[in-house]
């Protein structure tokens, strides 16, 4: 899985298609990611402590990693990535324009 925490991604399919967001959590073993303000679910919470409010909150839920693509600001769209090795440093680059991601 090429997507990591704090990457900017764009959603390729589903109800949130075209939405850009930051990856909050990456789960490589499950091939899933949690993206900011994407795939929101409504959760009804009870107050657990005295004085704590309960109510209905919106929470991000995981989305399959194959449904998102890394966002290249230079190309202004979701792109596939390649790797460039310079000495001992390995960097991710955009396949279309060659810019570092």
C-alpha positions in Angstrom: 0.0 0.0 0.0 1.5 3.3 -1.1 -0.7 5.6 1.0 0.6 6.8 4.3 -0.6 9.0 7.2 -0.8 12.7 6.4 -0.9 12.2 2.6 -3.4 14.2 0.6 -5.7 11.9 -1.4 -8.6 12.2 -3.7 -11.6 9.7 -3.6 -12.1 7.9 -6.9 -15.5 6.3 -6.4 -18.5 6.1 -4.1 -20.7 8.7 -2.6 -17.7 11.0 -1.8 -16.2 10.8 -5.3 -13.9 13.8 -6.1 -13.4 14.9 -2.5 -9.8 15.7 -1.4 -8.7 15.0 2.1 -5.9 14.2 4.4 -5.3 10.6 5.5 -5.8 10.4 9.3 -5.0 6.7 9.7 -3.6 4.1 7.4 -4.2 0.4 8.0 -1.9 -1.6 5.6 -2.9 -5.0 6.9 -6.6 -4.4 6.2 -5.8 -2.3 3.0 -7.9 0.6 4.4 -7.5 4.3 5.2 -9.5 6.8 7.2 -9.7 10.1 5.3 -10.7 13.5 6.8 -14.4 14.4 6.1 -15.0 11.3 3.9 -17.3 8.3 4.5 -19.0 9.9 7.6 -21.2 7.8 9.8 -23.6 9.0 12.4 -22.9 7.7 15.9 -25.2 8.0 18.9 -23.1 8.5 22.1 -24.0 8.2 25.7 -22.5 10.5 28.3 -19.9 8.4 30.1 -19.0 10.8 32.9 -21.0 13.3 34.9 -21.3 16.6 33.0 -20.2 15.1 29.7 -22.7 15.7 26.9 -24.1 12.8 24.9 -25.7 13.2 21.5 -25.3 12.5 17.8 -21.9 12.9 16.3 -20.4 12.4 12.8 -17.3 10.2 12.7 -15.0 9.1 9.8 -15.1 5.4 9.0 -12.5 3.4 7.0 -12.6 3.3 3.2 -10.8 0.8 0.9 -7.3 2.0 -0.2 -8.1 1.1 -3.8 -10.9 3.7 -3.8 -8.4 6.6 -3.3 -5.4 8.0 -5.2 -2.6 10.2 -4.1 -3.2 13.8 -5.1 -0.5 15.6 -7.1 -0.7 19.4 -6.6 1.2 20.1 -9.8 -1.1 17.9 -12.0 -4.1 18.9 -9.9 -5.6 15.4 -9.9 -5.2 11.9 -8.5 -2.2 10.1 -9.9 -0.3 6.8 -9.7 3.1 7.0 -8.1 6.6 5.7 -8.8 9.7 5.6 -6.8 13.1 7.3 -7.4 16.2 6.2 -5.7 19.0 8.7 -5.2 21.9 7.3 -3.2 20.3 5.7 -0.1 17.2 8.0 -0.3 14.0 6.6 -1.8 11.3 9.2 -2.7 7.8 8.9 -4.2 7.2 10.7 -7.5 4.2 11.4 -9.7 4.1 9.1 -12.8 2.7 11.9 -15.0 4.8 14.9 -14.2 7.7 13.5 -12.2 7.2 15.9 -9.2 8.0 14.6 -5.7 5.0 13.8 -3.6 
